[in-house]
Amino acid sequence: MSADPGRRLALIRCLRDSIDCLVHNRSLPLSLCYIPNEVLYEVKRDTQVTVYSEPVRESEHLVSCVISDGQLYASGEEMANSQGQWIRVKAFKTEILPMKYLEGWVLLWDSKKTSDDPQQTQIQELKPEVNQKHALLDMKKHQTQSWLDIVTASYSLNKKSDEDFDPDSEAVEKLRSIPANWSRDHDEALVHFLSEESDILNDEHLGSVKSYVESVDVSSCCDEDEGASCLTDGDADSYWESDGNQGAHWIKLCMKKGTVIKKLFLTLDGSDDNYLPYHIVVMAGEAEHLKQVNDVHVDLNIMGIHDVCVLENASQHYKVIEIRIKECKDDGIDTRIHGIKIKSTRERDVGLNIDIFKKEKCVRYPKLDGYDSEILYRRSILLQRFAVLLDSVIQYLVPEWEFSLGSFNMLKSIKPILPLSKKRLSMLDTFLRESELGNPSGMPKLFINRQSAADHKSDPSLDPECKNTVFNQIYEGLRPKNRLDKPLDYRWSSRYDQWWECKFAAEGIIDQGGGFRDSLADMGDELCPTAADTPVPLPYFIRSPNQYHEEDANRDMYIPNPSCHDYSKYHWIGQLMGACLRGKESLVLSMSPFIWKKLIGDDVSWKRDFSTVDRAEVKVMETMETIDQVNYKALFGEKVWTVSLSDGSIDQLKEHGDTIGVSCEERTEYISAVIKARMKECDEQISAIREGLLSVVPLPVLELLTWDEVEKRVSGDAEITIEALKKTSHYEDIEQTEARVKYLWEALSNFSNEDRSRFLRFVTGRRRLPAPIYICPLKALKEDDTDALPESSTCSNTVYLPNYSSAKIAEEKLRYAAYNCIAIDTDMSTWDE
């Protein structure tokens, strides 16, 4: 974005207006929705041009003819579908034929053809200054054609008159109009939909690097089979591996003339461990005068093959682009890159298109189901424009170098739309990286007796102070022993992946990370047990009232205990959450969305949000508010001025409220008092957790993340699908085609989500994804190990599979191991302690 302060101010002013419109469900500003009334396209050589009645090939052909050296006059309105990019034409003419007026659609970019097909460049848009002599109907043309230029002109201090612009009013109105019965909830659902589709859209239409690059050179090669050619062979299984000094690896691209980078991707593999690039600097320009154009830190939590964008939306052609790998994961010396992919302005990318809004996809989003695909497509375009506007000024709302001084409070009301921002995550990485305090000088060693913790879990009454729980054993083990000892601050690098070392009594484990992850999983299961029929071993969280209502979708949720006032423990829980958010570990806390929202400072509502805690109470208050006076006495005649909180305690809403009845005329006041008491019942506990969380992560991090993003970063993804498991799995010394591997996936397909979580814990020590899984054959200790139990090493995230005689037996053995074999590492004698 331009450093021009006037332009910047105009964009910020438009952003504020746009936020206000979104919050109050009003149409967005006209300038944000701008579509030019006239765009001129030049038709080269002898080009077959077909004008369709609708933007689909199957519609009526209004005219089909060969045009040589002519022009198409079109609106700025476009439509993208699976067939390609369409423009709405108004007229066309050639040097021989006079102007012919005709409303219809022309396929500008054919998705079935490659980018280097000559026919893809037969119709080219002319620049605004060229349009001047071709103006249709004597319309006045201007060089401010893009909607961002119109926003700048409309919101600048020297604001231009609306007469200076020539929009396509009909197209603008269609884009700007709010769909019937639309609300902020619909926008949130649409953003979730687009976020899920974004990986698909980013993977489509990636051009071959050979179409845009003259040559590829690299700093060094481990051997000839792992050289520069592996970067362009289109095979993600092959890779270039460097062989040089740490931090001195580079890839040099000599670009073809006229190529302007839209997106430049590196294909990386999260399983490459310390070969995985972490810090990448992109230089560009003339060979002898390169300048830095981007600085990227790779998410070290990526699983499997992943395309990482290292440069996008270049403003000019660069003769040379040099990708410098400055740092690798865990200070690795050499690096591996599995490929390069490029999108260029020479290649028109369809990207977002109307056909992604198919009914079978939208049915997963009830708020979107029933809306026409064209309505969803246009609303998506508008939300993406808003995201571009936000990204153009987000760095000025709170500069990256002043993350501790301000906040993104102005974005609080439109948080659900933030996932569309492309700059947000890189800013978050900067905030977290710049607020690091360094790794601890030494690793604490903790002695933990899990048997005593299991005994307490079976009968908490035997240990009323909960001293034997894994949670309290670790808490006490980490407390400073004297005044010179410093407590852990948890503000370490994301690559610091083991916070303490565990020695488990009477268990044969050498903790190289697996034992530590086990301890986190144990603590999560003590704080918020997954089993609904077991007692809660610790007093810090209680089951939400929804757990007792069969029909509720939030039955497995917990909330902080309003009766527990051990705020130091809540503060520590917040610190652990912050450490998980910083790194790649998980502390599974199955809290209701209402609690997550309050933790990060989001606004919450009674009907929508508190329903995730106690839907029955919300329904009772709704009935009480709407019931007629005749039936009020029958249902609520004995109601008094008290309310039962989630922990069963009674709160007096008035002095001596338990002796005062609630009359029909007083019900509005009573309902307000109930809502206030219930929504604040655990505010003190939430505040203590939040204080701990904010002692580890800066406030802007919470303000730029949605509640469900924070939940996933802290606790992992609650839903463990077969597709997600396969994506994170790797095979060593075993083929995917082997019967035991097929039986494994068949068994996991039959598992419930809880079964898969147990299996994940058995293999990795984690209850939720993300977590890599390595599948290896079980080394036989006897001649026939068929139908034996699988074994695992949580330190290396490995499951060792024996041979199985059938899928049914494999399922039985895997399920038994998942529930009964917490640790099968036998690297040491249990008496070595």
N, C-alpha and C positions, 0 to 999 in steps of 0.2 A: 504494500500500500504506500502511496505517495507520502512523503514527509511534509507536504504542503499543509500547514496548520489550518488554513481555511477549508480545505477539502475534508480534513480529518474532523473538524468541528461540525461540518454539515452532515457527515455520515453518523456521528454520534447523536446529533439532534434527530435524525431520521430513526435511528435505533430506539431512542427513548419513545418516540411517537409509536413506533411499531410494537414495542413491548406493551404500551398502554392499550393499543388496539387488540392485541392477543389476550390480554388479561380481561378486558371488558367485552370480548367477543364482538368486536366491531371490524368493519372492513379495513384492511391494511392501507397505508398511504398510497395515493395514486402513482406517485413516482416509483415506488417499489414494484408496482404492478405494470410498469410501462412496457408497451409493445409498439414498435414503430408502425406507422400506417403504410409506409412504402419502403421496400428493400429491392434493389435492382440486382439481377443475376445475369451474368454474361454466359451465353451458350456458344461453345466452341465447335469448330469443324462441322461435320454433318452428324448431328445428334438426334436420335429418335426421342422425341418428347411426347409422353402420354399424360393427358390431364384427366384425372379421375374425379368422380362426383364426391367421393369420400376418401379418407386416407387409408385405404386398403385396396390391394390389387383386384379383389373380387368385385369391387363396385363398378358402376357404369363408366365406360370410357367416353368422356365428353368430346375429346378430340385426340388424335394420334397422328403426328406428322414429323417429318425430318426438318430440323431447323439448322441453318448454316449461318454462323456469325450473327446471331440475333440476341435479343434480350427478353428476360422474363421479369415482369413487374409483380411483386408479391407483397403481402402483408408480412409483418414480423412474426406473425403467429406460426408456430411450428407444432408438429405432432410426431412423437417417436413411438414406434411399436416394434414388434419382432421382425417385421419386414424391412425396417430402416427408418430414416429420417425424412419427414415430409414437410413441404412448404405449401402455404395457401396462396395460389397465384390469382392475380386479377386480370392480367393481360399479357400478351406477348407480341413481338414484332421482329421482322428480319429486315435486311437491307433491301429486299425485293418487295416483301408484303407489308402493307400498312398495319397500323396498330389494330389488334384484334382483342376485344374485351371478353373475358371469359372467367367466371369464378369456378375454381376447382382446386385439386390437390396434385402436386407433382412429387414423385419420389426423388429426393435429392441425393440420398445415400442409401445404397442397397446393402443390407447386412449380409446377404448371401455371397457377395463378391469381396475379393481381397482388396486391401488398401492400395496395392500397386496396379490394380486393373485400370487401364486407361479410361474406361467409361465412368469411373468414379470421380474423375476430375473434369468432366465435360461441362458441368454447370458450376460456375464459381461466382460467389458474391463479390460485387464491386464495392470499393471503399466509398464512404460518404462524399468525399470531394469529387469522385468520378461521377457520382449520381447526379450532380447538379445539372448537367446538360440533358439528362434523360428524365427529368421529373415528370411524373404522371399527373395529368390534369392540372398542370402548373402549380402543383403543391410545393411549398417552400421547403427546401431540404436543409438539414443542419448536420454538423459533424458530431453532435452529441447524440449518438445512436443507442448506446448501451443504457440499460436501466440504471446502472451505477452512476453514469454521467448525468442522467436526468435527476437522480437523487441529489447529487452534489449541487447541481444548478438550482434545484428547487429549495434546498435547505441552506444555501450559502447566504452570507450576510447581504450580498448583492443579488438578491433573489430575482430570477427572470420571470417574466410573465408567462402564464400558461399558454398564451398565444404563440410563444416562441417554439413550442413543441407540437409535434403532429402525431398523436397516438392513434392507433386503431381502436377507437372507443368501444366497439362491440367486443373485440377480443380482450381488451382491458377489463371490461365489466364481467366477462365470463371468468377471467382469472381472479378477479377481486371479490366476487360475490361469495358470501358465506353459505355453505350448503344448508339445506333445511334441517332444523333440529340439531345443528352442529354445536359442539361445546369444546372446552379445553380438554376434556377427557377424550374426545375424538382425535384431537391433535396429538395427544400423548400416545394413543393407540397407533396412529399413523406413523409416528416417529419410531415406535418399537418395530413396526412392520418394516419400515425402510432400513432400520439398523440391521435387522436380520437379513434383508436382501442385499445389503451393501457389499458383502463378501462376494456374492454372485456377480453383482454388477461390476465390481472391480476386476474380477477375473475374466470378464468377457471382452472380446475385441482387443486383446493385447497384441500389438503389432510385433512381428519378428524384428529383432534388433538389427538384422541384416538389411532391413528396408531403410534404416536411418543412419547406419554407422558405416564409415569407410573401412575402419580397422579397429581392432581391440588389442591392446598391449597390457601386460601385467608386470609387476615388479619382480616376481620370481615364481618358480614352479617346483613343487616337490618332485614330480617326474613328468615325463611327456604325456602319460595317460591322464594326468590331472592338470592340464594346461589351460590356456585361454580359450581353446575351442569348446571346452565344457560349458563355458558361459553362454554360448549361442546355439547349442545343439538341441535345445528344447526338451532335454531329459533331466528332470529334477533329481534323479538318482545319481547322476554324475556331478562332479564338482571340480572347481579350481581350488587347489590347495597351495598356499604360499610356502616358501622356504627361505626365510630371511630374518632380519632383526625385528624384534618386537616393536610394533607401532610404526613400521616403515613399509607397510604393504599398500599397494595401490593398483587400481584398474584405470587405464586411460582409454577413452573413447574419442576417436576422431570422427566427428559428425559429418554427414552428407550436407551439401549446401542447401540452405533453406529450411532445414529441420529445426523446429522449435519444440522443445520438450513440454508436453502436457503433463506426463507422469513418467518417472523413472523408478523402476522397482528392482530390488535385489531379492532373489529367491534364496531364502535361508532355511535351515533345518534346526529346530530347537533341540534335537537330540545330539547335535554336534559338540555339545558340552563346551569345553574351553576353546574350541575352534570358532564358536559363534561370535560374530562381530558385535561389539557393544557400542562403541563410539565411532561414528562415521562422519567425516567432513567431506563435503562436495565442493570442488574448485572448478571454475569454468572461465573461458575466455580464449585469448590467443595463447599459443603454446608457451611463449616466454613471459606472459603477463597474466597469469591466472589469478582470479580473485575468489574469495569464499562466497558461495551462494547458499549454502545450507549446512546446518550442524544437527546431526541426528543421534539420539540415544535409543538403541533398540530395546524393546520390551523383552527382558530375559525370561519371561514366563511363556513365550510362544511354544506351542506344541506342534511337532511334525513340520511338514513343509509349509512355508508361509512367505507370501510376497510382502516385502517391506518397502514402502515408498520413501525414497531418499531425496527426491526433488520433484516439485510440481509447479505447473503454471509459470514456466520461465517466460520472461517478458521479451526475449530476443533470441536470435540464433547464436549459439556458442560453437566455435570451431572445434574446441577441445573441452571435454568434460573429464575430470579426474576424480575418482572416488578413492578417498584415503581412509583406510581402516586404522584408526589411531589406538584403539584398545579393544581387546577381546574379553569374553566372559572369564571371570576368575583369573585375570591377568595372563591369559593364554598367550603363547608366543606366536604361533602361526594361525592362519584363518582359513575358512572354507566358504566359498560362495557357489551356490548351485545353479545360478543362472541370472540373466539380465533380461528384463522386459521393458518395453518402451511404448508409451502412447505419445503421439505427436500431433501437432496441429495439421500436419499433412494427412492425418488419418481422422476422419470425422467419426467420433465415437457416439453410438446411440445412447449408451448409458441408461439413465432412467427412462423406462418406456411403459406405455399404457397396459401392455399385456402382462406385466408382473402382477396386476391387480385382479387375478383370476379368482372366481368365487371359491374354488377349493382351497386357496391360500388365505383368503380373507375370513373364511369361516372360523379360523382359529382366533380371530379378533372380533368378538361380538359387536363392538362399537362400529366396526367398518362394514360388517356384513349387511347387505341390503342396499349399499350405496353403489351407484353406477361407477364403472371403472374410470370413465372420463372425469368425473367429479373428483375422485381420489387422485388421479394423475395431476390435475390442475392444482389441487390443494398441495400436493407434494412439491410441485415446482415452486409454489409460493413459499413454502416452508424452507426449501433449499435456498431460495433467494435471501430469506431472512438470515439463514446460517452464514451465507457469504457476507452479508452486511455485518453480522456480528464478528466474523473472523477478520474483517478489514480493520476493526478498531479494538479488538479484545485486548491487545497488548498495551493499549493506552488507558484502559479502565483501571488496571493495576499492573504497572510495569513489572516484568519478571525480576528485575533487580530490587524491587521494593515490595516483595510478596508479604513481608511481615508488617507493613504499615497500613494496608488498606484491605478492602474486601470487594467482592463482586455482588454486593447486596442488591444492586439494581437488577441483577439477573435472577434473583430468587423466585420471582413470580412466574418465570418461563423456563424453569429448570427442566421440565420434561422434554423441551426442544433441544437442549444442549448437546445430546448425543450426535446431532447432525453437524456440529462444529468440527472442522478438520484441524484447527490449531489448539483446541482445548487440551488434548491429551499430551501434546508436546510441552505445553505450559505446565501441566501437572507434573510431568517428569522433571522439569526445571525446578519447580518449587520444592519437590522432595529431595532432589539432588543437592540444591543449594542450602537446604536446612539440615543436612547430615552433620553429625558431630564426630564421626569417625567410629571405627569398630572398637569394642572393648579390648583392653590390653591382655586379658586372659579370659578363658572360658570357664564359667562356674561348673563344678562337678557336683551333681546331686545324687543322693542315695534314696531310692524310692522303693517302698514296699507295696507292691500292687495287690498282694494277697490280702493285706489288712484293709486296703481300699475296697476290694471286692466284698469282704465281710461286712464293712460298713454299708456298702450299697445295698446288700441284701436286707440289712436291718439297721437303719440309721439310728434307732433308739439306743443302740449299744454304745454309740459315740456321739453324744449330744452336741459336743463342740466341734465335731467334724474334723478332728485333728488327723485322722487316718486317711482322709481323702487325698488323692493325687494332687488336687488343686492346692490344698493347704500344706502338703509336704513340700511342694515346689515353692510356694509363697514363703514359707519359713526358711527354706534352703537358700533363697536368693536375698534374704534380708541381710544388710551389712552386719558383720559380727562385732565391729568396733568402730570408733569415730573416724578412723582413717579410711575405712572401706567406703567406696562410693556405690550407691545403688545404680542398677542398669538404667540408662536413659532411653533405650530402644530406638534412638534416632541414628541408626546405622545404615550402611549401604544396602541396597536391595540384593546385592550379591552375597551378603553375610547371611548364610542360610542355616546356621545351627547356633542357637542362642545359648544353649547349655548342653552339657553332656550328662546322660543318665546312666546310672548303675542300678539295675533292678535286682532286688534281693531274690536269690534262688532262681534267677533266670540267666540263661547263657547268651548274653548279648554284649557285643562290643559296639558301643554307640558311635557310628560314623554318620549319624543323621537319622537313621531309622528309629532309634530309641527316642530321640528328641521329638520326632513327629508323632510317635506313639503317645508320648506324654501330653502333647497338645490335644490329640484326639481323645485321650482319657479325660482331660479337663473339660472339653466340650461336652462329653457324654455325661459328666457329673453335673455340669451347670444346666444343660438342657437335654435330658435323656430322650432318646428317640422312641423307646418303648413306652407305650401309653399306660401299661399296667404295672409299672414299677414305681417305687417311691422316688422322689427327687432327693438325691444325697446331700445337696447343699441348699442353704436358705436364701440364696441371692436372687433366684428366679423362681417363678411359680407358673404352673400351666394356666394359660388364659382361659376364661370361662367358655370360649368357643370349643375347647377340647371336649366339653361335655354335651355338645350338640352335634348329632350325627350328620346333619345336612350341611354343615358349614365347611367351606373350602379351606379355611384357615385353622383347622382343628389341631394341627401339630405345633402351634405357636406358643411361645413363652413371653412373659413380661417381667420386668424387675419387681421384686416383692415389696409392696408398699410398707410392710411391717419390718423390713430389715434395714437397719441403720448403720451397718458396718461400711461406712463410706470409703475407708482406705482400700478395702477389697474391691469395691466398685471402681475406684480410681485405677487400680492395677489391671482390672479387666479392660478398662479403656486403653491403657498403655499396650496391653497385648494385642488389642484390636488394631491400634495404630501401627504396631510392628508388623502385623500381618498385611495391612494395607501398603506398607512400604515395601515388603518383600513378596515372597511367593508361597509362604506357609498359610495354613488356614486354621482358625479357631471357630468351630462350627457352633454358632449361636442361633437357634431357630426362633428368632424374635419376630413379632408381628410387624407388618409394614408401618403401622402407627408408631411403634417404638423407633424403628430405623429413621423415620422422617423426623421425629423429635430430636434424635441424636445429632442429626446434621443441620438442625435449625430450620427445617422446612415448615411451612404452614400446614396445619392439619384441620380436618373438619370432622364433625360428629358423625354424620350419616355415612360418609364414604370411608373415612379412615378408622374411626373407633369401631366400626363394624368388624374390622379384622381382629378386634380384641373380644368384644361382647356383642354379637349381633342380636341376641335375645333382648338385651337392655335397650338397644336402639329401636327395636320393633315395639317394645312395650311403651316407650316414650312416644313413638309415632301414633300408636293406638290411642294413648291417653290424650294426645293433642287433638285428634280428629273425631273421637267418639261423641255421640250426642249426649245431652244431659240426662235423658231417660235411662240410658244404659250405663252411664258413668258410675252411679251409685252401686250397681250390681257388680261391676268389675273392680272399681277403685274406691269403694266406700270405706274400706279399712286402711287405706293408705295414710301413713304418717310422714312427718318431715324428717325422714332419715333415708339413707341409701346404703346398700350393701356394696362394699368395694370388692375388687377381684380376689383379694385374699380372705374374704368372708367377714372382715371387720365392718362394724357399723359406724357410719359417719353421720353426726347430727347436723342437719342443714339449718336448724334454728336452735336457739337455747331451749332445752327440754323438748326437742322436736319429736322424741319418741312418744310424747303424750298429746301431741297436737295433730288433729286430722287435716287432710288436704281437701278442701272443698273444690267443687267443679270450677268456681270462679277463680281459684288460686292456682289452677293447674299449670298455667303458662309460667308463673313465677317458680313453681316447683320444678317443672321440666328444666328451666334454665339453671336452677341450683344443682340438679342432678348432673346435667351435662358438664357444668363447671367442675364439680367434685370428681367425677369419673375421669375426665380428660386430664386432670392434674394429680391423680392419685399416686403416681410414681415419679413425679417431676424431680424430687430430691435425688432419687437414685439415678435417674437419667442424667441429671446435672453432674453428678460425681463421675459417671462413665465418660461423659463428654469432656470434662476437665482432663481426665487421663488421656483421652484420645487426642485432644488438642495440645497436650504436652509433647506429643510425638509427631504429629503432622500439622502443618500450617493451616490456618482457618480457610484460606482461599481454595485449598484442596477439597474441603467438604462442600464449599459453595459452588464448585464447578462439577461436582459429581451428583448424579441422581441417587436416591436412596437405594435402589436396587443395584446400582453399580458399586456402591459402598459395601452392600451386603455380599456381593460376589467377590470383591477384593478381600474382604475380611474372612468370610466363611466359605467361599467357593460356590460352585453352581449346585443348587439343591437337586436339580434334575440330571440324572446320569443316564443318557441315552446310549444305545448300542453304537450309533454313529459317532458320538463323542468319544467313547472308549476306543473304537477302532482307530480314530484319528490320532490318539495319543499312544498307540501301541507300536512296538518295534519287535522284530523277530531276530533272534540270534541262534545260529546253529540249528534252526528248525524252519521248515517250509510251511507257508500258509495253507498249502494243499494237503498237508498231513491230516489224517483222520482225527487225531487228538485236538488239533487246532480247530477243526470244524466243530467237533463236539463241544469245545470250550465256548465258542460263539453261540452255538445252539442253546447251551445251558444258560448263558448270560441273557439270551433273548427271553428265556422263560422266567428269569429272576424278576422279582419286584424291584422297585427303586431302592427299597431298604436293603434287599439282598445284594444289589450291586454296590451299594455304599459299604456294606460289610466286606465284600470281596475286595474293594478298593483299599479298605483299611488293612486287610490281610496282606496285600501285596506291597502297599506303599506307606502305610502308617497314616494315610489321610482318608477322611470320610467323604470328601467331595473332590471334584475336579476343579482346577487343572492339576494333573499329576501324570508323569510319564510312566508307562508300563513296559517292561521288557519280558518277553515270553521266550523261555528256553526249555530244552528237553531236560527231564529229570535224569540225572546220572544214576544208572541202576546199581544198587548195592547187592543185588542178587540176580539170578538168571532171569527171573520173570517178575517184573514190578508192575505188571498190568493191573489196573484198577486200584492202585495205591492212592493214598492221599497226596495232593499236590503240596509242594513246599514253597517257601518264599524267603526273600531277604529284603526287608523294608529299607535297609541302608542303600541298596542299589535298585530298589523298585522292581524287583524281579520275581516272577512266578515260574517255578520249575514244574513242567507238566509231565506226568507219567503217561503211558499208553492206556487207553480205555477201550473196553470191548463194546460199549454202546453209549449213545448220547444220554440215556437215562442214568446209567451208573456214573458217568462224568458229572452230571448235574447233582447227583446225591453227594458225591465226594467233594465237589467244589463248594456246595452249600455248607456241608459239615465243617470244612476247613475255615470257611469265612466266619462262621459263628463260634467255633470252638478253639481254633488255633491262633491265639493272639500273637505269639512269637515262636518261630521255629528256627531262628538263628542258633547255631550251636558252635559258634566260633571260639568259645572259651568254656572252661569248667565253671559250673555254678558255685564252686568252692573257692574260686580265685579271689573273691572279695575279702 
